């Protein structure tokens, strides 16, 4: 299990990486695969599956925290855009308050 501080450390180390090199879902995968306590073989089909995984049985969840948008989000939460439209089209890891 990845601790929040480890996920944040990994994500902050990737700040400035070009979106062409590392898009939103692949950023989340990289954080999960390379953070201390992570899962090197982690995969997900995309942002919709990542959002929907929260409703799966706990042992199959890909995440602990999730939220639509960034209002009030706390470091370590995954924020999603497009929820309720039928296409969750973007995700990110909140790295700091505000």
WOVENFEN-V651963 format. One record per pair of residues at least 24 apart in sequence whose ideal C-beta (glycine too) atoms are under 8 Angstrom apart, sorted by sequence separation. I is the first residue (numbers start at 1). J is the second residue. D is the distance in whole Angstrom. If there is no record, write none. Layout:
I & J & D
I & J & D
//
This chain:
7 & 31 & 5
10 & 34 & 6
70 & 94 & 6
7 & 32 & 8
10 & 35 & 4
25 & 50 & 7
9 & 35 & 7
7 & 35 & 5
50 & 78 & 7
2 & 31 & 8
6 & 35 & 4
51 & 80 & 5
2 & 32 & 7
6 & 36 & 5
32 & 62 & 8
50 & 80 & 8
6 & 37 & 6
6 & 38 & 8
51 & 83 & 7
2 & 35 & 5
3 & 36 & 8
47 & 80 & 7
2 & 36 & 7
3 & 37 & 6
2 & 37 & 5
47 & 82 & 8
1 & 37 & 6
2 & 38 & 5
51 & 88 & 4
50 & 88 & 8
48 & 87 & 7
48 & 88 & 5
51 & 91 & 8
47 & 88 & 5
50 & 91 & 6
47 & 89 & 6
47 & 90 & 7
47 & 91 & 5
28 & 78 & 7
31 & 93 & 6
28 & 91 & 6
28 & 92 & 8
27 & 92 & 7
28 & 93 & 6
24 & 90 & 5
25 & 91 & 6
27 & 93 & 7
8 & 75 & 6
24 & 91 & 5
8 & 76 & 6
24 & 92 & 6
7 & 76 & 6
4 & 75 & 7
4 & 76 & 4
15 & 95 & 8
11 & 93 & 5
12 & 95 & 6
11 & 95 & 5
8 & 93 & 8
7 & 93 & 7
8 & 95 & 6
//
